[in-house]
Amino acid sequence: MATAAKARDRYRAPASYGKVPYRAYDGSAVRQLEEQQVLQPRPQVRPRQRAVVRPRVQVRPAGQVSVFAVVGFLAVGVFAVLLLFSYVQLTTISESVVELNSQMTTLKTEEAKLRAQYELAYDLGTIEEQVTAQGMVKPQSSQVYYVDLSEPDTVTQFQQEETTGGVAGAVDSVKTIFTRIVEYLR
């Protein structure tokens, strides 16, 4: 046995220079823990629940109201009121258009009635009977004259005055103008 012990010592690993002292292998694969390293069961502790806290936010101080924002809101308000008034005017005008259209249809029907009465009042047959009853007669064929307008238009003036030229014509023109002005003013 001594030889076996020597052989065992010969193949032994050198001493460890770490924190854990060297121990001999005792043939067990289970690691032997020192008393300090023995795990002891810990008592179960509920994890601590954190209270929900609203984060602190720095609020900036209220600034001044912008003049442009106020003017913009006022402009939008004015435009809204103007739009409302324009819709009111549009509604009023459309009602008047409807009323005028109904008046126009009644006037057109009245016009048609009056035209019919006019045509009945001026019936040529009735007029002819009334005129012949008063003593008028139809024209005879000898009394009808036809005018031929196929030739071009010409004008002939009779009793035309002769005009004088020069200084005498100018004096006559001034006398004529003067006499016409005096006759106008009388």
Steps between C-alpha positions, in 0.01 A plus 500: 500500500775728556584479138145582407504801733824619349363460154199697601715777643706506185203572278341750738445848371718771646359733763263769382611856532144634497265575785372148543753265659586190310311191597561159396264323274306260705344323207170674511379722216299708741677805616542530870415847618647656805270604776505860386402404152214277593187648359239558754144560398401863510165601634262599222454874493239662287650746260436850610238675291580852411224752537412663171615855518416757239822636364572858582478707186614853489223718368601808318336820611205624295613737229326803361224460244626579152348804333496318168299214653240741637478685169476169315214376719320831462543487122362146488204612713430798275519282190264246657246775577534640146450153355188458712363834380573409139304175542209700645511737201521207260193343659309829483593553136405142407159547665447822304605325177245225564233761570588697184494180293150422625392857415655462155304183430173668605584804283577277201166325531330840528692619193381200302137576600536868406654414163210271426254779591697746286487272200128453549447876538681582177364231277535630142168350398317683777680828422412469131133442582489804731673728245281390210194556718608862554516570130849414392551281196777273385745659257446420134778355288530835321585666832796271577844616390813287502841659548796346321806515730734300280686809373774667711403791724533849357403838641397804305470835675276769355526873561864481602659832603825593345778576748737784450869456564774720640451794734136554402417136584667534839302817579174331393579201724564726803169687434314172476651372826425828676135504386451138611640579847267801536200291390592230751521746789161661426 
